[in-house]
Amino acid sequence: MASVDLIFKLAGIGILVTVAYSVLERLDRKEWGQLVALAGIAIGFLMVLQEVVQLFQSVKTMFNL
Amino acid sequence: MLALMRVVGVGLMATVLLLVIREERRDLGLILRLGAGVVILLLLVPDIARVVAAVIHLSELAHIPSLYLALLLKVVGISYLTVFVAQLAQDAGEAGTGMRVELAGKLAILVLAIPLIASITETVLKLIPS
């Protein structure tokens, strides 16, 4: 199931970003950490948005909206 | 039945993963929650389509005008989407945004119902002898 993989991908991005953020914070590069967090959020949101569009399309066709 | 097991598994998985992520980063937790909600609703789509087809078949048997049924389905679809988004906003602590989305959904349903209300009013007015 491609759509179930999405949850694992999002969780992986979340854990990776958290680790990168804490490492960069320890190295006194807090602004880079913020950028990494922002990039992670943007990538995750883009991945989710594709599925959201699919859901909206299927609801639209199903209920003749 | 298969869809139900999948939904249960996805819900369990998403809950555990959210517990890990939400403590550290609330923003990514929100995106993960949105993803889980979308995935679960997408898994439910085939079952809903089957139910809708059955309802349409039953209404054809009962000779209900398809106009009314299409309206009913539209209302169900609007509430499905608006409740999804409003619930997500409420989970994120943005209850005001969620309420506004719900208001927009109610307004859309009311706009759809206006022709029906008008026709009912006209029928009632015809029945009343002036």
N, CA and C atoms of all chains as a GROMACS GRO file, in nm:
protein
  585
    1MET      N    1   0.083  -0.119   0.000
    1MET     CA    2   0.000   0.000   0.000
    1MET      C    3   0.087   0.125   0.000
    2ALA      N    4   0.076   0.204  -0.107
    2ALA     CA    5   0.159   0.323  -0.119
    2ALA      C    6   0.120   0.426  -0.014
    3SER      N    7  -0.012   0.434   0.016
    3SER     CA    8  -0.056   0.541   0.105
    3SER      C    9  -0.019   0.513   0.250
    4VAL      N   10  -0.009   0.384   0.287
    4VAL     CA   11   0.028   0.353   0.426
    4VAL      C   12   0.176   0.385   0.448
    5ASP      N   13   0.256   0.370   0.340
    5ASP     CA   14   0.399   0.405   0.350
    5ASP      C   15   0.418   0.551   0.388
    6LEU      N   16   0.321   0.634   0.350
    6LEU     CA   17   0.331   0.778   0.375
    6LEU      C   18   0.351   0.807   0.524
    7ILE      N   19   0.280   0.732   0.610
    7ILE     CA   20   0.289   0.757   0.754
    7ILE      C   21   0.430   0.728   0.802
    8PHE      N   22   0.486   0.615   0.753
    8PHE     CA   23   0.623   0.582   0.795
    8PHE      C   24   0.722   0.686   0.746
    9LYS      N   25   0.700   0.733   0.620
    9LYS     CA   26   0.790   0.836   0.566
    9LYS      C   27   0.783   0.961   0.652
   10LEU      N   28   0.660   1.002   0.689
   10LEU     CA   29   0.645   1.124   0.769
   10LEU      C   30   0.711   1.107   0.906
   11ALA      N   31   0.691   0.989   0.966
   11ALA     CA   32   0.753   0.966   1.097
   11ALA      C   33   0.905   0.966   1.085
   12GLY      N   34   0.957   0.908   0.976
   12GLY     CA   35   1.102   0.909   0.955
   12GLY      C   36   1.154   1.050   0.940
   13ILE      N   37   1.083   1.130   0.861
   13ILE     CA   38   1.126   1.270   0.846
   13ILE      C   39   1.126   1.340   0.981
   14GLY      N   40   1.022   1.315   1.060
   14GLY     CA   41   1.012   1.380   1.190
   14GLY      C   42   1.128   1.343   1.281
   15ILE      N   43   1.160   1.213   1.288
   15ILE     CA   44   1.268   1.168   1.377
   15ILE      C   45   1.402   1.223   1.327
   16LEU      N   46   1.422   1.217   1.194
   16LEU     CA   47   1.548   1.266   1.135
   16LEU      C   48   1.567   1.415   1.164
   17VAL      N   49   1.460   1.492   1.144
   17VAL     CA   50   1.468   1.636   1.168
   17VAL      C   51   1.497   1.664   1.314
   18THR      N   52   1.433   1.587   1.402
   18THR     CA   53   1.457   1.608   1.545
   18THR      C   54   1.603   1.584   1.581
   19VAL      N   55   1.658   1.474   1.527
   19VAL     CA   56   1.798   1.442   1.557
   19VAL      C   57   1.889   1.550   1.500
   20ALA      N   58   1.865   1.590   1.373
   20ALA     CA   59   1.950   1.692   1.310
   20ALA      C   60   1.942   1.823   1.386
   21TYR      N   61   1.821   1.856   1.432
   21TYR     CA   62   1.802   1.982   1.505
   21TYR      C   63   1.882   1.979   1.635
   22SER      N   64   1.874   1.868   1.707
   22SER     CA   65   1.944   1.864   1.837
   22SER      C   66   2.095   1.865   1.818
   23VAL      N   67   2.144   1.796   1.710
   23VAL     CA   68   2.288   1.796   1.684
   23VAL      C   69   2.336   1.936   1.649
   24LEU      N   70   2.260   2.005   1.560
   24LEU     CA   71   2.300   2.139   1.519
   24LEU      C   72   2.292   2.237   1.636
   25GLU      N   73   2.195   2.213   1.725
   25GLU     CA   74   2.183   2.299   1.842
   25GLU      C   75   2.304   2.282   1.934
   26ARG      N   76   2.348   2.156   1.946
   26ARG     CA   77   2.465   2.128   2.031
   26ARG      C   78   2.590   2.194   1.973
   27LEU      N   79   2.595   2.207   1.838
   27LEU     CA   80   2.712   2.263   1.772
   27LEU      C   81   2.703   2.416   1.759
   28ASP      N   82   2.607   2.477   1.831
   28ASP     CA   83   2.589   2.622   1.824
   28ASP      C   84   2.555   2.670   1.684
   29ARG      N   85   2.478   2.592   1.610
   29ARG     CA   86   2.430   2.634   1.478
   29ARG      C   87   2.276   2.629   1.481
   30LYS      N   88   2.218   2.711   1.569
   30LYS     CA   89   2.074   2.699   1.590
   30LYS      C   90   1.996   2.744   1.468
   31GLU      N   91   2.050   2.847   1.394
   31GLU     CA   92   1.976   2.896   1.278
   31GLU      C   93   1.972   2.789   1.169
   32TRP      N   94   2.080   2.710   1.155
   32TRP     CA   95   2.077   2.600   1.058
   32TRP      C   96   1.974   2.496   1.100
   33GLY      N   97   1.966   2.474   1.231
   33GLY     CA   98   1.866   2.380   1.281
   33GLY      C   99   1.725   2.423   1.244
   34GLN      N  100   1.699   2.555   1.258
   34GLN     CA  101   1.566   2.605   1.220
   34GLN      C  102   1.538   2.580   1.073
   35LEU      N  103   1.643   2.604   0.990
   35LEU     CA  104   1.625   2.583   0.845
   35LEU      C  105   1.595   2.437   0.815
   36VAL      N  106   1.668   2.346   0.883
   36VAL     CA  107   1.644   2.202   0.862
   36VAL      C  108   1.501   2.166   0.900
   37ALA      N  109   1.456   2.222   1.014
   37ALA     CA  110   1.318   2.192   1.058
   37ALA      C  111   1.217   2.244   0.956
   38LEU      N  112   1.243   2.366   0.905
   38LEU     CA  113   1.151   2.423   0.806
   38LEU      C  114   1.146   2.338   0.680
   39ALA      N  115   1.267   2.294   0.633
   39ALA     CA  116   1.271   2.210   0.513
   39ALA      C  117   1.197   2.079   0.537
   40GLY      N  118   1.214   2.021   0.656
   40GLY     CA  119   1.144   1.896   0.686
   40GLY      C  120   0.993   1.914   0.683
   41ILE      N  121   0.947   2.025   0.742
   41ILE     CA  122   0.802   2.051   0.744
   41ILE      C  123   0.751   2.069   0.601
   42ALA      N  124   0.828   2.144   0.519
   42ALA     CA  125   0.782   2.170   0.382
   42ALA      C  126   0.774   2.040   0.303
   43ILE      N  127   0.878   1.955   0.316
   43ILE     CA  128   0.878   1.829   0.240
   43ILE      C  129   0.761   1.741   0.285
   44GLY      N  130   0.743   1.729   0.418
   44GLY     CA  131   0.634   1.646   0.469
   44GLY      C  132   0.499   1.698   0.423
   45PHE      N  133   0.483   1.831   0.429
   45PHE     CA  134   0.354   1.889   0.392
   45PHE      C  135   0.326   1.866   0.243
   46LEU      N  136   0.430   1.879   0.159
   46LEU     CA  137   0.410   1.854   0.016
   46LEU      C  138   0.369   1.710  -0.009
   47MET      N  139   0.433   1.617   0.066
   47MET     CA  140   0.397   1.475   0.048
   47MET      C  141   0.252   1.450   0.087
   48VAL      N  142   0.211   1.515   0.199
   48VAL     CA  143   0.072   1.494   0.244
   48VAL      C  144  -0.026   1.557   0.146
   49LEU      N  145   0.013   1.672   0.090
   49LEU     CA  146  -0.081   1.746   0.005
   49LEU      C  147  -0.123   1.664  -0.117
   50GLN      N  148  -0.028   1.584  -0.171
   50GLN     CA  149  -0.065   1.500  -0.285
   50GLN      C  150  -0.179   1.404  -0.248
   51GLU      N  151  -0.167   1.344  -0.128
   51GLU     CA  152  -0.272   1.253  -0.084
   51GLU      C  153  -0.402   1.328  -0.057
   52VAL      N  154  -0.389   1.451  -0.002
   52VAL     CA  155  -0.510   1.531   0.026
   52VAL      C  156  -0.584   1.558  -0.105
   53VAL      N  157  -0.507   1.593  -0.210
   53VAL     CA  158  -0.570   1.619  -0.340
   53VAL      C  159  -0.642   1.494  -0.390
   54GLN      N  160  -0.578   1.378  -0.369
   54GLN     CA  161  -0.641   1.253  -0.413
   54GLN      C  162  -0.772   1.230  -0.338
   55LEU      N  163  -0.768   1.256  -0.204
   55LEU     CA  164  -0.890   1.237  -0.124
   55LEU      C  165  -1.000   1.331  -0.170
   56PHE      N  166  -0.964   1.459  -0.194
   56PHE     CA  167  -1.066   1.555  -0.235
   56PHE      C  168  -1.125   1.514  -0.369
   57GLN      N  169  -1.039   1.468  -0.462
   57GLN     CA  170  -1.090   1.427  -0.593
   57GLN      C  171  -1.186   1.310  -0.579
   58SER      N  172  -1.149   1.212  -0.495
   58SER     CA  173  -1.236   1.093  -0.484
   58SER      C  174  -1.368   1.129  -0.417
   59VAL      N  175  -1.363   1.219  -0.316
   59VAL     CA  176  -1.488   1.260  -0.253
   59VAL      C  177  -1.575   1.336  -0.353
   60LYS      N  178  -1.508   1.421  -0.434
   60LYS     CA  179  -1.581   1.498  -0.533
   60LYS      C  180  -1.654   1.407  -0.631
   61THR      N  181  -1.584   1.306  -0.682
   61THR     CA  182  -1.647   1.218  -0.781
   61THR      C  183  -1.752   1.130  -0.714
   62MET      N  184  -1.726   1.089  -0.587
   62MET     CA  185  -1.819   0.997  -0.522
   62MET      C  186  -1.952   1.063  -0.492
   63PHE      N  187  -1.948   1.187  -0.441
   63PHE     CA  188  -2.071   1.254  -0.401
   63PHE      C  189  -2.120   1.354  -0.504
   64ASN      N  190  -2.065   1.352  -0.626
   64ASN     CA  191  -2.106   1.443  -0.735
   64ASN      C  192  -2.102   1.589  -0.692
   65LEU      N  193  -1.999   1.627  -0.619
   65LEU     CA  194  -1.994   1.766  -0.572
   65LEU      C  195  -1.963   1.860  -0.688
   66MET      N  196  -1.394  -0.578   0.534
   66MET     CA  197  -1.326  -0.632   0.653
   66MET      C  198  -1.177  -0.604   0.644
   67LEU      N  199  -1.123  -0.620   0.521
   67LEU     CA  200  -0.981  -0.594   0.502
   67LEU      C  201  -0.950  -0.447   0.530
   68ALA      N  202  -1.041  -0.359   0.482
   68ALA     CA  203  -1.019  -0.216   0.503
   68ALA      C  204  -1.021  -0.185   0.652
   69LEU      N  205  -1.110  -0.253   0.726
   69LEU     CA  206  -1.119  -0.226   0.870
   69LEU      C  207  -0.988  -0.262   0.939
   70MET      N  208  -0.932  -0.381   0.904
   70MET     CA  209  -0.806  -0.420   0.968
   70MET      C  210  -0.696  -0.321   0.934
   71ARG      N  211  -0.696  -0.276   0.807
   71ARG     CA  212  -0.593  -0.179   0.767
   71ARG      C  213  -0.607  -0.050   0.846
   72VAL      N  214  -0.733  -0.004   0.861
   72VAL     CA  215  -0.756   0.122   0.933
   72VAL      C  216  -0.711   0.107   1.078
   73VAL      N  217  -0.744  -0.007   1.140
   73VAL     CA  218  -0.704  -0.029   1.279
   73VAL      C  219  -0.553  -0.027   1.290
   74GLY      N  220  -0.484  -0.095   1.198
   74GLY     CA  221  -0.338  -0.099   1.203
   74GLY      C  222  -0.278   0.038   1.183
   75VAL      N  223  -0.331   0.112   1.084
   75VAL     CA  224  -0.278   0.246   1.058
   75VAL      C  225  -0.300   0.336   1.179
   76GLY      N  226  -0.417   0.326   1.241
   76GLY     CA  227  -0.444   0.410   1.358
   76GLY      C  228  -0.349   0.380   1.472
   77LEU      N  229  -0.325   0.252   1.496
   77LEU     CA  230  -0.232   0.211   1.603
   77LEU      C  231  -0.092   0.265   1.577
   78MET      N  232  -0.046   0.243   1.453
   78MET     CA  233   0.087   0.287   1.412
   78MET      C  234   0.102   0.437   1.429
   79ALA      N  235   0.003   0.510   1.375
   79ALA     CA  236   0.010   0.656   1.376
   79ALA      C  237   0.010   0.707   1.519
   80THR      N  238  -0.068   0.642   1.608
   80THR     CA  239  -0.073   0.688   1.747
   80THR      C  240   0.063   0.674   1.814
   81VAL      N  241   0.127   0.558   1.794
   81VAL     CA  242   0.257   0.535   1.858
   81VAL      C  243   0.361   0.633   1.802
   82LEU      N  244   0.363   0.648   1.668
   82LEU     CA  245   0.461   0.739   1.607
   82LEU      C  246   0.438   0.883   1.651
   83LEU      N  247   0.310   0.920   1.664
   83LEU     CA  248   0.278   1.057   1.708
   83LEU      C  249   0.325   1.082   1.850
   84LEU      N  250   0.314   0.978   1.935
   84LEU     CA  251   0.359   0.994   2.074
   84LEU      C  252   0.507   1.026   2.077
   85VAL      N  253   0.584   0.963   1.984
   85VAL     CA  254   0.728   0.988   1.981
   85VAL      C  255   0.756   1.130   1.931
   86ILE      N  256   0.689   1.168   1.821
   86ILE     CA  257   0.726   1.292   1.753
   86ILE      C  258   0.668   1.415   1.822
   87ARG      N  259   0.545   1.401   1.876
   87ARG     CA  260   0.476   1.519   1.926
   87ARG      C  261   0.553   1.587   2.040
   88GLU      N  262   0.623   1.505   2.122
   88GLU     CA  263   0.698   1.562   2.234
   88GLU      C  264   0.806   1.656   2.184
   89GLU      N  265   0.873   1.615   2.074
   89GLU     CA  266   0.988   1.692   2.026
   89GLU      C  267   0.945   1.807   1.936
   90ARG      N  268   0.864   1.776   1.835
   90ARG     CA  269   0.827   1.878   1.737
   90ARG      C  270   0.677   1.872   1.713
   91ARG      N  271   0.605   1.973   1.759
   91ARG     CA  272   0.459   1.972   1.746
   91ARG      C  273   0.418   1.994   1.600
   92ASP      N  274   0.499   2.073   1.522
   92ASP     CA  275   0.460   2.104   1.384
   92ASP      C  276   0.464   1.979   1.297
   93LEU      N  277   0.573   1.901   1.312
   93LEU     CA  278   0.579   1.777   1.233
   93LEU      C  279   0.475   1.676   1.281
   94GLY      N  280   0.444   1.681   1.411
   94GLY     CA  281   0.338   1.594   1.461
   94GLY      C  282   0.206   1.625   1.395
   95LEU      N  283   0.179   1.754   1.373
   95LEU     CA  284   0.054   1.793   1.307
   95LEU      C  285   0.049   1.739   1.164
   96ILE      N  286   0.165   1.747   1.093
   96ILE     CA  287   0.167   1.697   0.955
   96ILE      C  288   0.146   1.546   0.954
   97LEU      N  289   0.208   1.478   1.051
   97LEU     CA  290   0.190   1.332   1.058
   97LEU      C  291   0.044   1.298   1.087
   98ARG      N  292  -0.020   1.380   1.173
   98ARG     CA  293  -0.161   1.354   1.204
   98ARG      C  294  -0.248   1.375   1.080
   99LEU      N  295  -0.216   1.482   1.005
   99LEU     CA  296  -0.289   1.508   0.880
   99LEU      C  297  -0.272   1.390   0.785
  100GLY      N  298  -0.148   1.341   0.773
  100GLY     CA  299  -0.123   1.227   0.684
  100GLY      C  300  -0.201   1.104   0.727
  101ALA      N  301  -0.202   1.077   0.859
  101ALA     CA  302  -0.275   0.960   0.907
  101ALA      C  303  -0.423   0.973   0.878
  102GLY      N  304  -0.478   1.093   0.900
  102GLY     CA  305  -0.620   1.114   0.872
  102GLY      C  306  -0.653   1.092   0.726
  103VAL      N  307  -0.568   1.147   0.637
  103VAL     CA  308  -0.594   1.133   0.494
  103VAL      C  309  -0.584   0.987   0.451
  104VAL      N  310  -0.482   0.917   0.505
  104VAL     CA  311  -0.465   0.776   0.466
  104VAL      C  312  -0.586   0.694   0.510
  105ILE      N  313  -0.633   0.719   0.634
  105ILE     CA  314  -0.748   0.641   0.683
  105ILE      C  315  -0.872   0.670   0.599
  106LEU      N  316  -0.894   0.798   0.566
  106LEU     CA  317  -1.012   0.831   0.485
  106LEU      C  318  -1.001   0.772   0.346
  107LEU      N  319  -0.877   0.769   0.291
  107LEU     CA  320  -0.860   0.710   0.157
  107LEU      C  321  -0.886   0.560   0.161
  108LEU      N  322  -0.849   0.496   0.273
  108LEU     CA  323  -0.877   0.352   0.284
  108LEU      C  324  -1.026   0.327   0.292
  109LEU      N  325  -1.102   0.424   0.345
  109LEU     CA  326  -1.247   0.405   0.360
  109LEU      C  327  -1.323   0.433   0.231
  110VAL      N  328  -1.256   0.498   0.132
  110VAL     CA  329  -1.328   0.542   0.013
  110VAL      C  330  -1.400   0.428  -0.061
  111PRO      N  331  -1.338   0.310  -0.086
  111PRO     CA  332  -1.411   0.205  -0.158
  111PRO      C  333  -1.538   0.161  -0.087
  112ASP      N  334  -1.531   0.148   0.048
  112ASP     CA  335  -1.651   0.107   0.122
  112ASP      C  336  -1.762   0.211   0.109
  113ILE      N  337  -1.722   0.340   0.120
  113ILE     CA  338  -1.823   0.446   0.110
  113ILE      C  339  -1.887   0.444  -0.029
  114ALA      N  340  -1.802   0.420  -0.132
  114ALA     CA  341  -1.856   0.415  -0.267
  114ALA      C  342  -1.958   0.302  -0.280
  115ARG      N  343  -1.929   0.187  -0.214
  115ARG     CA  344  -2.024   0.076  -0.219
  115ARG      C  345  -2.156   0.114  -0.152
  116VAL      N  346  -2.146   0.181  -0.036
  116VAL     CA  347  -2.269   0.221   0.036
  116VAL      C  348  -2.349   0.319  -0.049
  117VAL      N  349  -2.278   0.415  -0.111
  117VAL     CA  350  -2.348   0.515  -0.193
  117VAL      C  351  -2.420   0.448  -0.309
  118ALA      N  352  -2.351   0.350  -0.372
  118ALA     CA  353  -2.414   0.280  -0.484
  118ALA      C  354  -2.539   0.206  -0.437
  119ALA      N  355  -2.531   0.143  -0.317
  119ALA     CA  356  -2.646   0.070  -0.264
  119ALA      C  357  -2.762   0.166  -0.237
  120VAL      N  358  -2.731   0.284  -0.180
  120VAL     CA  359  -2.837   0.381  -0.150
  120VAL      C  360  -2.903   0.428  -0.279
  121ILE      N  361  -2.820   0.453  -0.382
  121ILE     CA  362  -2.876   0.498  -0.510
  121ILE      C  363  -2.969   0.389  -0.568
  122HIS      N  364  -2.924   0.264  -0.558
  122HIS     CA  365  -3.006   0.153  -0.608
  122HIS      C  366  -3.139   0.145  -0.534
  123LEU      N  367  -3.133   0.156  -0.400
  123LEU     CA  368  -3.255   0.150  -0.320
  123LEU      C  369  -3.350   0.264  -0.356
  124SER      N  370  -3.294   0.383  -0.377
  124SER     CA  371  -3.381   0.497  -0.408
  124SER      C  372  -3.444   0.480  -0.545
  125GLU      N  373  -3.372   0.414  -0.638
  125GLU     CA  374  -3.434   0.386  -0.767
  125GLU      C  375  -3.550   0.290  -0.752
  126LEU      N  376  -3.534   0.191  -0.663
  126LEU     CA  377  -3.644   0.097  -0.638
  126LEU      C  378  -3.765   0.168  -0.580
  127ALA      N  379  -3.740   0.269  -0.494
  127ALA     CA  380  -3.849   0.338  -0.425
  127ALA      C  381  -3.903   0.455  -0.508
  128HIS      N  382  -3.850   0.476  -0.630
  128HIS     CA  383  -3.895   0.584  -0.718
  128HIS      C  384  -3.882   0.721  -0.652
  129ILE      N  385  -3.773   0.742  -0.578
  129ILE     CA  386  -3.745   0.875  -0.524
  129ILE      C  387  -3.676   0.955  -0.633
  130PRO      N  388  -3.718   1.080  -0.655
  130PRO     CA  389  -3.651   1.160  -0.760
  130PRO      C  390  -3.502   1.171  -0.733
  131SER      N  391  -3.422   1.152  -0.837
  131SER     CA  392  -3.277   1.148  -0.818
  131SER      C  393  -3.224   1.285  -0.777
  132LEU      N  394  -3.304   1.390  -0.802
  132LEU     CA  395  -3.262   1.526  -0.763
  132LEU      C  396  -3.240   1.534  -0.612
  133TYR      N  397  -3.334   1.478  -0.536
  133TYR     CA  398  -3.325   1.484  -0.390
  133TYR      C  399  -3.206   1.403  -0.341
  134LEU      N  400  -3.187   1.286  -0.401
  134LEU     CA  401  -3.078   1.200  -0.356
  134LEU      C  402  -2.943   1.265  -0.384
  135ALA      N  403  -2.931   1.330  -0.502
  135ALA     CA  404  -2.804   1.397  -0.535
  135ALA      C  405  -2.776   1.506  -0.432
  136LEU      N  406  -2.882   1.578  -0.392
  136LEU     CA  407  -2.866   1.682  -0.291
  136LEU      C  408  -2.817   1.623  -0.159
  137LEU      N  409  -2.878   1.512  -0.120
  137LEU     CA  410  -2.841   1.446   0.006
  137LEU      C  411  -2.695   1.402   0.002
  138LEU      N  412  -2.654   1.345  -0.110
  138LEU     CA  413  -2.515   1.299  -0.122
  138LEU      C  414  -2.419   1.417  -0.115
  139LYS      N  415  -2.459   1.528  -0.178
  139LYS     CA  416  -2.372   1.646  -0.173
  139LYS      C  417  -2.355   1.694  -0.030
  140VAL      N  418  -2.466   1.694   0.045
  140VAL     CA  419  -2.458   1.738   0.185
  140VAL      C  420  -2.364   1.646   0.263
  141VAL      N  421  -2.377   1.515   0.240
  141VAL     CA  422  -2.289   1.420   0.311
  141VAL      C  423  -2.143   1.447   0.276
  142GLY      N  424  -2.116   1.470   0.146
  142GLY     CA  425  -1.978   1.495   0.104
  142GLY      C  426  -1.921   1.622   0.166
  143ILE      N  427  -2.003   1.729   0.168
  143ILE     CA  428  -1.956   1.855   0.227
  143ILE      C  429  -1.924   1.835   0.374
  144SER      N  430  -2.013   1.766   0.447
  144SER     CA  431  -1.988   1.750   0.590
  144SER      C  432  -1.866   1.662   0.614
  145TYR      N  433  -1.846   1.562   0.528
  145TYR     CA  434  -1.730   1.473   0.538
  145TYR      C  435  -1.601   1.553   0.532
  146LEU      N  436  -1.591   1.641   0.433
  146LEU     CA  437  -1.466   1.717   0.414
  146LEU      C  438  -1.450   1.823   0.523
  147THR      N  439  -1.557   1.898   0.552
  147THR     CA  440  -1.543   2.007   0.648
  147THR      C  441  -1.514   1.955   0.788
  148VAL      N  442  -1.577   1.844   0.826
  148VAL     CA  443  -1.552   1.790   0.960
  148VAL      C  444  -1.407   1.743   0.969
  149PHE      N  445  -1.357   1.685   0.859
  149PHE     CA  446  -1.217   1.640   0.858
  149PHE      C  447  -1.122   1.756   0.886
  150VAL      N  448  -1.140   1.865   0.811
  150VAL     CA  449  -1.050   1.980   0.826
  150VAL      C  450  -1.071   2.047   0.962
  151ALA      N  451  -1.198   2.061   1.005
  151ALA     CA  452  -1.225   2.129   1.131
  151ALA      C  453  -1.166   2.051   1.248
  152GLN      N  454  -1.176   1.919   1.243
  152GLN     CA  455  -1.121   1.836   1.349
  152GLN      C  456  -0.970   1.848   1.354
  153LEU      N  457  -0.908   1.855   1.234
  153LEU     CA  458  -0.761   1.870   1.228
  153LEU      C  459  -0.719   2.002   1.291
  154ALA      N  460  -0.793   2.109   1.257
  154ALA     CA  461  -0.760   2.240   1.312
  154ALA      C  462  -0.776   2.240   1.463
  155GLN      N  463  -0.880   2.172   1.512
  155GLN     CA  464  -0.902   2.168   1.656
  155GLN      C  465  -0.792   2.090   1.726
  156ASP      N  466  -0.744   1.982   1.662
  156ASP     CA  467  -0.634   1.906   1.720
  156ASP      C  468  -0.509   1.992   1.731
  157ALA      N  469  -0.490   2.083   1.632
  157ALA     CA  470  -0.371   2.167   1.632
  157ALA      C  471  -0.385   2.284   1.728
  158GLY      N  472  -0.497   2.293   1.800
  158GLY     CA  473  -0.515   2.402   1.894
  158GLY      C  474  -0.571   2.527   1.829
  159GLU      N  475  -0.617   2.515   1.703
  159GLU     CA  476  -0.675   2.630   1.632
  159GLU      C  477  -0.826   2.610   1.622
  160ALA      N  478  -0.890   2.613   1.738
  160ALA     CA  479  -1.034   2.585   1.740
  160ALA      C  480  -1.112   2.689   1.660
  161GLY      N  481  -1.063   2.813   1.659
  161GLY     CA  482  -1.135   2.918   1.587
  161GLY      C  483  -1.140   2.890   1.438
  162THR      N  484  -1.025   2.852   1.381
  162THR     CA  485  -1.022   2.820   1.239
  162THR      C  486  -1.116   2.703   1.208
  163GLY      N  487  -1.112   2.602   1.294
  163GLY     CA  488  -1.201   2.488   1.272
  163GLY      C  489  -1.347   2.528   1.272
  164MET      N  490  -1.383   2.618   1.367
  164MET     CA  491  -1.522   2.661   1.374
  164MET      C  492  -1.562   2.738   1.249
  165ARG      N  493  -1.465   2.816   1.195
  165ARG     CA  494  -1.497   2.892   1.074
  165ARG      C  495  -1.518   2.799   0.955
  166VAL      N  496  -1.433   2.695   0.948
  166VAL     CA  497  -1.450   2.598   0.839
  166VAL      C  498  -1.585   2.530   0.850
  167GLU      N  499  -1.623   2.494   0.976
  167GLU     CA  500  -1.753   2.431   0.995
  167GLU      C  501  -1.866   2.524   0.955
  168LEU      N  502  -1.850   2.652   0.988
  168LEU     CA  503  -1.952   2.751   0.950
  168LEU      C  504  -1.966   2.757   0.798
  169ALA      N  505  -1.850   2.755   0.729
  169ALA     CA  506  -1.855   2.757   0.583
  169ALA      C  507  -1.928   2.634   0.529
  170GLY      N  508  -1.902   2.518   0.591
  170GLY     CA  509  -1.971   2.397   0.546
  170GLY      C  510  -2.121   2.407   0.568
  171LYS      N  511  -2.161   2.459   0.687
  171LYS     CA  512  -2.305   2.473   0.715
  171LYS      C  513  -2.369   2.568   0.614
  172LEU      N  514  -2.295   2.675   0.582
  172LEU     CA  515  -2.348   2.773   0.486
  172LEU      C  516  -2.366   2.708   0.349
  173ALA      N  517  -2.268   2.627   0.307
  173ALA     CA  518  -2.278   2.560   0.177
  173ALA      C  519  -2.398   2.467   0.174
  174ILE      N  520  -2.421   2.395   0.287
  174ILE     CA  521  -2.536   2.304   0.293
  174ILE      C  522  -2.666   2.383   0.285
  175LEU      N  523  -2.669   2.498   0.355
  175LEU     CA  524  -2.789   2.583   0.353
  175LEU      C  525  -2.817   2.632   0.211
  176VAL      N  526  -2.709   2.673   0.139
  176VAL     CA  527  -2.726   2.719   0.001
  176VAL      C  528  -2.783   2.608  -0.085
  177LEU      N  529  -2.736   2.484  -0.061
  177LEU     CA  530  -2.789   2.371  -0.138
  177LEU      C  531  -2.936   2.348  -0.106
  178ALA      N  532  -2.976   2.376   0.019
  178ALA     CA  533  -3.112   2.343   0.061
  178ALA      C  534  -3.213   2.450   0.024
  179ILE      N  535  -3.164   2.568  -0.016
  179ILE     CA  536  -3.257   2.679  -0.043
  179ILE      C  537  -3.366   2.644  -0.146
  180PRO      N  538  -3.331   2.581  -0.261
  180PRO     CA  539  -3.439   2.547  -0.356
  180PRO      C  540  -3.545   2.456  -0.296
  181LEU      N  541  -3.500   2.358  -0.212
  181LEU     CA  542  -3.597   2.268  -0.149
  181LEU      C  543  -3.688   2.346  -0.055
  182ILE      N  544  -3.629   2.434   0.027
  182ILE     CA  545  -3.710   2.512   0.122
  182ILE      C  546  -3.810   2.598   0.045
  183ALA      N  547  -3.763   2.657  -0.066
  183ALA     CA  548  -3.851   2.742  -0.145
  183ALA      C  549  -3.968   2.662  -0.202
  184SER      N  550  -3.937   2.540  -0.251
  184SER     CA  551  -4.046   2.460  -0.310
  184SER      C  552  -4.145   2.415  -0.204
  185ILE      N  553  -4.094   2.381  -0.084
  185ILE     CA  554  -4.185   2.342   0.025
  185ILE      C  555  -4.274   2.461   0.061
  186THR      N  556  -4.215   2.578   0.072
  186THR     CA  557  -4.293   2.697   0.108
  186THR      C  558  -4.400   2.724   0.002
  187GLU      N  559  -4.361   2.709  -0.126
  187GLU     CA  560  -4.460   2.733  -0.232
  187GLU      C  561  -4.575   2.634  -0.223
  188THR      N  562  -4.542   2.506  -0.195
  188THR     CA  563  -4.648   2.405  -0.184
  188THR      C  564  -4.742   2.437  -0.069
  189VAL      N  565  -4.684   2.476   0.045
  189VAL     CA  566  -4.767   2.508   0.161
  189VAL      C  567  -4.856   2.628   0.130
  190LEU      N  568  -4.799   2.729   0.061
  190LEU     CA  569  -4.878   2.848   0.029
  190LEU      C  570  -4.991   2.814  -0.066
  191LYS      N  571  -4.966   2.715  -0.157
  191LYS     CA  572  -5.073   2.676  -0.250
  191LYS      C  573  -5.186   2.607  -0.174
  192LEU      N  574  -5.148   2.530  -0.069
  192LEU     CA  575  -5.249   2.454   0.005
  192LEU      C  576  -5.338   2.548   0.087
  193ILE      N  577  -5.282   2.661   0.129
  193ILE     CA  578  -5.361   2.752   0.213
  193ILE      C  579  -5.458   2.829   0.123
  194PRO      N  580  -5.588   2.818   0.147
  194PRO     CA  581  -5.682   2.896   0.066
  194PRO      C  582  -5.673   3.044   0.104
  195SER      N  583  -5.652   3.127   0.004
  195SER     CA  584  -5.635   3.270   0.034
  195SER      C  585  -5.770   3.340   0.040
   0.00000   0.00000   0.00000
